[in-house]
Amino acid sequence: MRKFLLAAIAAAVGIAGMSSASAKDYDLQSVFGLQVPSIGQSPVRWAERVALMTNNEIKIKVHGAGELVPPFEVFGAVSSGAIPMGFDWIGYWADRIPVANLVGSMPFGPPPELFLGWMFQGGGLEIIQKAYDPHNVKVLPCHLVVAEAGGWFNKEIKSVDDLKGLNMRIAGLGAKTMARLGANTQLIPAGEIFVSLERGRIEAVEFSAPQLDIGFGLQKIAKFYYFPGWHQPASWDSIIINMDVWKSLTPKHQRIMTEACHANITYNMYDQVNAQVAAIEKIEQAGVKIVRFPDEVLAALKKEAQQVMKEEAEKDPLFKEAYESLTAYVTRVGRWYDLQQLPQN
């Protein structure tokens, strides 16, 4: 039945002939709603850049979450060719690509600048693409997310014991870390987060940075907004393209799509940096208390996160390769940041 539905979708969006080099129109579905701040419009801006840079030789129609397939089925649809392109948070595909968890959310990992350097200069993209190749998918890192918030809570976190039994929406390696400390974690699609917290199905939610979070209206129902975003100091969203579609593009068009992603990353970086404090101020005005996790809790989370990543590396060779590569890159290149540290007082 699933294969039948995917075939029907492929026919409906008119991509049966996409392997032809003459095809110029493509459909792309995001895992996010297009109204979601920042990431919602990110693939739209990318498509606009591609159209501009190709003089409209390539036109991409961007669909929001659920318009063609359910959000968490976008990868499978792109892999099979039912949809030619998608936009995602990389970590959503960790069940089939373990290294996606590391790229999507490395707890206590590098800041955005170092993650960016590793991706394009430190060998990161080459490692990740090796993991995508068996799935017939080309990955283009296309949106670098700045440090997230630690999450929205309706329960104050004073100690590690307060995490035990906590029902929380959290994704990626952060979820595995929280689970080790006794939390009940689950992955809920973006469109269902508000209702889940409002109705008490969960007591806490992490999604993204304040700029994005405020768009969900969680400030209307949450009591506390915690920092830092230990689980995701930086993370990647990407354009994914069916490999047959990618290979049908001319080298020029492939280069343009890649360069359009680089432009997208630049735009989103300065947009995100500019928007966070204004969002935090609005959240405070709504009556939410802005707080930091106690140092004791952060220390416990870091200890468990390191164990989680060690175990994941033991299970998957590409995760191990990426983890060792990224860690070595941060240690070596991060020396520049250490040398440039200015006194705080």
Residue, then its C-alpha position, 0 to 999 in steps of 0.5 A: m500500500r505504501k509503495f502504491l501511495l508513493a507511486a501515486i504521489a509521484a504521478a500527481v506531482g508530475i515527476a515521472g520524467m525527472s530523470s530527463a536532463s531537460a526537466k526544469d520544474y521540481d517539487l520539494q516538500s519540507v518537514f516544516g510548515l512554511q509559516v514556521p519562522s526562519i526555517g519555514q521560509s528557508p527552502v523557499r528562499w533557496a528555491e528563489r535563489v536557484a531560480l534567480m541564478t539559473n535565469n528561471e531555467i530551474k523552478i522549484k515549487v516548495h510544499g509545506a509539511g504534509e502537503l505531499v507526504p507526512p513530515f517524517e516520510v519525506f526522506g523515504a519519498v525522496s529516496s524512492g523518487a516519489i518526491p524529487m527534493g526535500f528540506d529537513w532537519i538532518g537529525y530526523w533520519a537518524d533511525r536509518i542514518p545514525v551519523a545524522n544524529l551527530v550532525g543534527s544535534m551534537p550535545f555540548g558540541p561546537p558553536p556554529e562557526l566551527f561546525l560550519g568550518w568542519m562541514f565544508q573545510g574539515g571533511g564533514l560533508e564527504i563523510i555524511q554523503k557516504a552515509y546518504d549514498p546507499h539511500n540514493v540521496k544527495v545531501l546539501p547542507c543548507h541552513l545552519v541553526v544557531a544555539e537552541a534554547g534548552g526548552w520550555f518546561n512547566k516544571e522547575i528543574k532544580s536538580v538531576d532528580d527533577l528529570k526523572g519521569l519527566n515527559m518531554r518532547i526532545a529529539g536526537l542525541g539529546a533525547k538519548t541523554m535525557a532518557r539516561l537520566g530518567a526522562n520519558t522522551q518522545l519525538i512529536p512533529a512540529g505541528e503537534i507540539f502546542v497541543s501536546l503541551e497544552r493538554g498535558r501529554i508532555e511537561a516539557v518541549e525543546f524545538s529550536a531557538p527563541q526566534l522559531d520557538i515563539g512562533f509556536g505560541l508556547q509562551k502562552i502555556a509554559k512557565f519556564y524557558y531554560f538555557p543553555g541549549w546544551h543538546q544542540p549548540a548548532s545543527w544543520d538543516s539540509i536540502i535532500i535531492n533524489m540522486d537520479v534527479w541530481k545526476s540529471l542536472t548539468p554540472k552548472h545547475q548542480r553548482i548553482m544549487t550548492e552555491a545557493c545553499h551557501a548564500n542561504i546559510t549566510y542569510n540565515m546566520y545573520d537573520q538568526v543572530n539578529a532575532q533572538v533577543a527580541a524573541i526572548e523579550k517577547i517571551e518574558q513579556a508573556g510571563v515566562k521565566i527565563v532561567r538557566f539549568p543548574d550547573e549540577v544538571l549540566a554536568a550530569l547531562k554532559k557526562e551522559a551525553q559523552q557516554v551516549m556518543k561513545e556508544e553510538a560510535e561503537k555501533d556505526p563506523l560512519f558515526k565513529e568517523a564523523y565523531e572523531s573527525l569533528t572532535a579533532y577539528v574542534t580541538r585543533v581549529g578551536r585553538w584559534y578561539d582559545l587564543q582570542q579569548l578576551p578577559q571577562n572583567 
